[in-house]
């Protein structure tokens, strides 16, 4: 019994580009990986981290958080009340302590006056496109006003009212907006000595 001799001259009748193995494994998978890599690079560029919005500074390789502005707010015993209207109007009331109002001087001895403008920063917790930086303009007495369009979807926001000048202070709070009112009080951590 003789075994059949293999026919090495047998060739595929199809050209190489019609073979499904070549199309899937040699062309298709590498092309898919290249397209996926391009998409991930584009996507990572679109959702890149934003710059930190606070008083941080670097000394060598160590990061420090400057809380001097918050400490001044505590030392001056400043308080605030912010009201949000549905039409986007924001009203802020800057409340000095009673003894400062009676004496006409702040606790640190500076003359009591209401600044012409205050800076308001409303920062969304995760979406930089929903951040707002506006100027609160002095209307009368302790009342300030500005116009801000806040997204109607309830979300966590970091609020900051600040004054830059001789008395460089700021008030901060975290709140879910939209809401009708937010209170600003000095950080209690400075009283824990």
C-alpha positions as a Markdown table, in Angstrom:
| # | Residue | x | y | z |
|---|---|---|---|---|
| 1 | Unk | 0.0 | 0.0 | 0.0 |
| 2 | Unk | 1.5 | 3.2 | -1.0 |
| 3 | Unk | 0.7 | 6.5 | 0.6 |
| 4 | Unk | -0.4 | 9.4 | -1.6 |
| 5 | Unk | 2.3 | 11.9 | -2.3 |
| 6 | Unk | 1.5 | 15.4 | -1.2 |
| 7 | Unk | 0.9 | 17.9 | -3.9 |
| 8 | Unk | 3.0 | 20.9 | -3.0 |
| 9 | Unk | 2.0 | 22.7 | -6.2 |
| 10 | Unk | -1.6 | 23.1 | -4.9 |
| 11 | Unk | -2.4 | 26.8 | -4.5 |
| 12 | Unk | -5.4 | 28.7 | -3.1 |
| 13 | Unk | -7.7 | 29.8 | -5.8 |
| 14 | Unk | -8.5 | 33.0 | -3.9 |
| 15 | Unk | -6.2 | 36.1 | -3.9 |
| 16 | Unk | -4.7 | 37.0 | -0.5 |
| 17 | Unk | -6.9 | 40.0 | 0.1 |
| 18 | Unk | -10.1 | 37.9 | -0.1 |
| 19 | Unk | -8.9 | 35.5 | 2.6 |
| 20 | Unk | -10.9 | 36.4 | 5.8 |
| 21 | Unk | -7.9 | 35.5 | 8.1 |
| 22 | Unk | -5.8 | 38.1 | 6.4 |
| 23 | Unk | -8.5 | 40.7 | 6.6 |
| 24 | Unk | -9.3 | 40.1 | 10.3 |
| 25 | Unk | -6.0 | 39.4 | 11.9 |
| 26 | Unk | -3.4 | 41.1 | 9.6 |
| 27 | Unk | -5.3 | 44.2 | 8.6 |
| 28 | Unk | -8.4 | 44.6 | 10.8 |
| 29 | Unk | -7.1 | 44.2 | 14.3 |
| 30 | Unk | -4.1 | 46.5 | 13.9 |
| 31 | Unk | -6.3 | 49.1 | 12.2 |
| 32 | Unk | -8.8 | 48.9 | 15.1 |
| 33 | Unk | -6.0 | 49.4 | 17.7 |
| 34 | Unk | -4.7 | 52.4 | 15.8 |
| 35 | Unk | -8.1 | 54.0 | 15.6 |
| 36 | Unk | -8.8 | 53.2 | 19.3 |
| 37 | Unk | -5.5 | 54.8 | 20.4 |
| 38 | Unk | -6.3 | 58.0 | 18.4 |
| 39 | Unk | -9.7 | 58.2 | 20.0 |
| 40 | Unk | -8.3 | 57.7 | 23.5 |
| 41 | Unk | -5.7 | 60.4 | 23.0 |
| 42 | Unk | -8.5 | 62.8 | 21.7 |
| 43 | Unk | -10.7 | 61.9 | 24.7 |
| 44 | Unk | -8.0 | 62.3 | 27.3 |
| 45 | Unk | -7.3 | 65.8 | 25.9 |
| 46 | Unk | -10.9 | 66.7 | 26.1 |
| 47 | Unk | -11.3 | 65.7 | 29.8 |
| 48 | Unk | -7.9 | 66.9 | 31.0 |
| 49 | Unk | -7.7 | 68.1 | 34.6 |
| 50 | Unk | -8.2 | 71.8 | 35.2 |
| 51 | Unk | -5.8 | 74.1 | 37.0 |
| 52 | Unk | -6.3 | 74.2 | 40.8 |
| 53 | Unk | -8.4 | 77.3 | 41.9 |
| 54 | Unk | -7.1 | 78.2 | 45.3 |
| 55 | Unk | -4.3 | 79.7 | 47.3 |
| 56 | Unk | -1.7 | 77.0 | 46.8 |
| 57 | Unk | 2.0 | 77.6 | 46.3 |
| 58 | Unk | 5.1 | 75.4 | 45.9 |
| 59 | Unk | 8.3 | 75.7 | 47.9 |
| 60 | Unk | 10.8 | 73.2 | 46.5 |
| 61 | Unk | 8.9 | 70.0 | 46.0 |
| 62 | Unk | 6.4 | 70.7 | 48.8 |
| 63 | Unk | 3.0 | 72.2 | 48.3 |
| 64 | Unk | 1.5 | 74.6 | 50.8 |
| 65 | Unk | -2.0 | 76.0 | 51.2 |
| 66 | Unk | -2.0 | 79.7 | 52.2 |
| 67 | Unk | -4.9 | 80.2 | 54.7 |
| 68 | Unk | -4.0 | 83.8 | 55.7 |
| 69 | Unk | -7.0 | 85.2 | 53.9 |
| 70 | Unk | -9.3 | 82.7 | 55.7 |
| 71 | Unk | -7.6 | 83.6 | 59.0 |
| 72 | Unk | -8.2 | 87.3 | 58.5 |
| 73 | Unk | -11.9 | 86.6 | 57.9 |
| 74 | Unk | -12.0 | 84.8 | 61.2 |
| 75 | Unk | -10.1 | 87.5 | 63.0 |
| 76 | Unk | -12.4 | 90.3 | 61.6 |
| 77 | Unk | -15.4 | 88.1 | 62.4 |
| 78 | Unk | -16.9 | 88.7 | 59.0 |
| 79 | Unk | -20.1 | 86.9 | 57.9 |
| 80 | Unk | -22.1 | 86.9 | 54.7 |
| 81 | Unk | -25.5 | 86.0 | 53.4 |
| 82 | Unk | -26.0 | 85.2 | 49.7 |
| 83 | Unk | -29.4 | 84.9 | 48.0 |
| 84 | Unk | -30.1 | 83.4 | 44.6 |
| 85 | Unk | -33.1 | 84.4 | 42.5 |
| 86 | Unk | -34.5 | 82.3 | 39.7 |
| 87 | Unk | -33.8 | 85.0 | 37.1 |
| 88 | Unk | -30.0 | 84.8 | 37.9 |
| 89 | Unk | -29.8 | 87.7 | 40.2 |
| 90 | Unk | -27.4 | 87.1 | 43.1 |
| 91 | Unk | -27.5 | 89.4 | 46.2 |
| 92 | Unk | -24.8 | 89.3 | 48.8 |
| 93 | Unk | -25.0 | 90.9 | 52.3 |
| 94 | Unk | -21.6 | 91.6 | 53.9 |
| 95 | Unk | -22.1 | 91.5 | 57.7 |
| 96 | Unk | -19.5 | 93.2 | 60.0 |
| 97 | Unk | -19.7 | 92.4 | 63.7 |
| 98 | Unk | -21.8 | 94.6 | 65.9 |
| 99 | Unk | -18.9 | 96.1 | 67.8 |
| 100 | Unk | -17.3 | 97.2 | 64.5 |
| 101 | Unk | -20.5 | 98.8 | 63.3 |
| 102 | Unk | -20.7 | 100.8 | 66.5 |
| 103 | Unk | -17.1 | 101.9 | 66.7 |
| 104 | Unk | -16.7 | 102.4 | 62.9 |
| 105 | Unk | -13.5 | 100.4 | 63.0 |
| 106 | Unk | -12.8 | 96.8 | 62.2 |
| 107 | Unk | -11.4 | 94.5 | 64.9 |
| 108 | Unk | -7.8 | 95.0 | 63.6 |
| 109 | Unk | -8.2 | 98.8 | 63.9 |
| 110 | Unk | -8.8 | 99.6 | 60.2 |
| 111 | Unk | -11.6 | 102.0 | 59.3 |
| 112 | Unk | -14.9 | 100.2 | 58.5 |
| 113 | Unk | -16.0 | 100.7 | 55.0 |
| 114 | Unk | -17.8 | 98.7 | 52.4 |
| 115 | Unk | -15.7 | 98.0 | 49.3 |
| 116 | Unk | -17.0 | 99.1 | 45.9 |
| 117 | Unk | -16.7 | 95.6 | 44.5 |
| 118 | Unk | -16.2 | 92.0 | 45.8 |
| 119 | Unk | -15.1 | 89.0 | 43.8 |
| 120 | Unk | -17.4 | 86.0 | 43.6 |
| 121 | Unk | -16.2 | 82.7 | 42.4 |
| 122 | Unk | -18.7 | 79.8 | 41.8 |
| 123 | Unk | -16.8 | 76.6 | 40.9 |
| 124 | Unk | -18.5 | 73.4 | 40.0 |
| 125 | Unk | -17.1 | 70.3 | 41.7 |
| 126 | Unk | -16.4 | 68.4 | 38.5 |
| 127 | Unk | -17.2 | 70.5 | 35.4 |
| 128 | Unk | -15.0 | 73.5 | 34.7 |
| 129 | Unk | -17.5 | 74.7 | 32.0 |
| 130 | Unk | -20.0 | 75.5 | 34.7 |
| 131 | Unk | -17.6 | 77.7 | 36.7 |
| 132 | Unk | -18.4 | 81.4 | 37.1 |
| 133 | Unk | -16.3 | 84.3 | 38.1 |
| 134 | Unk | -18.2 | 87.6 | 38.6 |
| 135 | Unk | -17.9 | 90.9 | 40.3 |
| 136 | Unk | -20.4 | 91.8 | 43.1 |
| 137 | Unk | -21.1 | 95.5 | 42.9 |
| 138 | Unk | -21.9 | 97.6 | 45.9 |
| 139 | Unk | -25.5 | 98.9 | 45.9 |
| 140 | Unk | -26.2 | 100.4 | 49.3 |
| 141 | Unk | -25.3 | 99.6 | 52.9 |
| 142 | Unk | -24.0 | 96.1 | 53.1 |
| 143 | Unk | -25.8 | 94.9 | 49.9 |
| 144 | Unk | -24.0 | 93.7 | 46.8 |
| 145 | Unk | -25.4 | 92.4 | 43.5 |
| 146 | Unk | -24.4 | 90.5 | 40.4 |
| 147 | Unk | -25.9 | 88.4 | 37.6 |
| 148 | Unk | -25.0 | 84.7 | 37.3 |
| 149 | Unk | -26.6 | 82.0 | 35.2 |
| 150 | Unk | -26.3 | 78.8 | 37.2 |
| 151 | Unk | -27.1 | 75.4 | 35.7 |
| 152 | Unk | -30.6 | 74.3 | 36.8 |
| 153 | Unk | -29.4 | 70.8 | 37.5 |
| 154 | Unk | -28.6 | 70.5 | 41.2 |
| 155 | Unk | -24.9 | 70.0 | 41.8 |
| 156 | Unk | -22.1 | 70.6 | 44.3 |
| 157 | Unk | -20.4 | 74.0 | 44.0 |
| 158 | Unk | -17.5 | 75.7 | 45.8 |
| 159 | Unk | -18.4 | 79.4 | 46.6 |
| 160 | Unk | -15.9 | 82.1 | 47.4 |
| 161 | Unk | -16.5 | 85.8 | 48.1 |
| 162 | Unk | -13.2 | 87.7 | 48.4 |
| 163 | Unk | -11.9 | 91.2 | 48.7 |
| 164 | Unk | -8.4 | 92.1 | 47.6 |
| 165 | Unk | -6.9 | 95.2 | 49.0 |
| 166 | Unk | -5.4 | 96.3 | 52.3 |
| 167 | Unk | -7.6 | 93.8 | 54.1 |
| 168 | Unk | -7.2 | 90.8 | 51.8 |
| 169 | Unk | -9.9 | 88.4 | 53.1 |
| 170 | Unk | -12.2 | 85.7 | 51.7 |
| 171 | Unk | -15.2 | 83.7 | 52.7 |
| 172 | Unk | -15.8 | 80.2 | 51.5 |
| 173 | Unk | -18.6 | 77.7 | 51.5 |
| 174 | Unk | -19.7 | 74.5 | 49.7 |
| 175 | Unk | -23.3 | 74.2 | 48.7 |
| 176 | Unk | -25.6 | 72.3 | 46.3 |
| 177 | Unk | -26.9 | 74.9 | 43.8 |
| 178 | Unk | -29.4 | 76.0 | 42.7 |
| 179 | Unk | -30.9 | 77.0 | 46.1 |
| 180 | Unk | -32.3 | 80.2 | 47.5 |
| 181 | Unk | -29.8 | 81.1 | 50.2 |
| 182 | Unk | -26.2 | 80.4 | 51.4 |
| 183 | Unk | -24.6 | 81.5 | 54.6 |
| 184 | Unk | -20.9 | 82.4 | 54.9 |
| 185 | Unk | -19.3 | 82.1 | 58.3 |
| 186 | Unk | -15.6 | 82.2 | 59.3 |
| 187 | Unk | -13.9 | 78.8 | 59.3 |
| 188 | Unk | -14.2 | 77.4 | 62.9 |
| 189 | Unk | -10.8 | 75.7 | 62.7 |
| 190 | Unk | -9.0 | 78.9 | 63.7 |
| 191 | Unk | -10.8 | 79.0 | 67.0 |
| 192 | Unk | -9.4 | 75.6 | 68.0 |
| 193 | Unk | -6.1 | 76.5 | 69.5 |
